[in-house]
Amino acid sequence: MKHQNEGARAHGYTPGRPPQFVMPARHDPYRADNKPQGEQVCPDCGLVNRRGRWMRAQATPQAHSVACPACRRIADKLPAGILTIEGAYAFEKREDVLATARNVAEKVQSEHPLERIMSIETFDGRLVISTTDVHLVQAIGRALHGAFGGSLHYGFQEGDYQLRLNWAA
């Protein structure tokens, strides 16, 4: 006997689970293609790269000084994720919205130190949060949508490693 949701599962849908936005595979130009030889330390944030993984650690004296991908993105002012927040309710609850975004970023950064909020700015009555990674901006968008409701829309440019989210409440 065929289960009623079998066809749905075959097309990537799992009942009861919210749909996930998946970007097509693309290469982040700020990430290295191969693992570096030796140890590296970022002169700006102090992260250490050992065997291809950036982490919080004490650098050895032999470590080479190399800016990490997050610090390079910040210096170039080229975010990987941009979240635009709009709507009257979002501005009424602005402090709660920003606290939620910062809490999510802090939690994510504890495990993934390259994922950071680059800036929080106001443009034309909208809040704009820029991040160094596409995963962090997704996590913030989902948290805001889950906590405050509203609508969340995803978009990316073909060929770019940048994700744009719009959240309106």
Secondary structure, 3 states (H helix, E strand, C coil): CCCCCHHHHHCCCCCCCCCCCCCCCCCCCCCCCCCCCCCEECCCCCCEEECCEEECCCCCCCCEECCCHHHHHHHHCCCCEEEEEECHHHHHCHHHHHHHHHHHHHHHHHHCCCCCEEEEEEECCEEEEEECCHHHHHHHHHHHHHHHCCEEEEEECCCCCCEEEEEEC
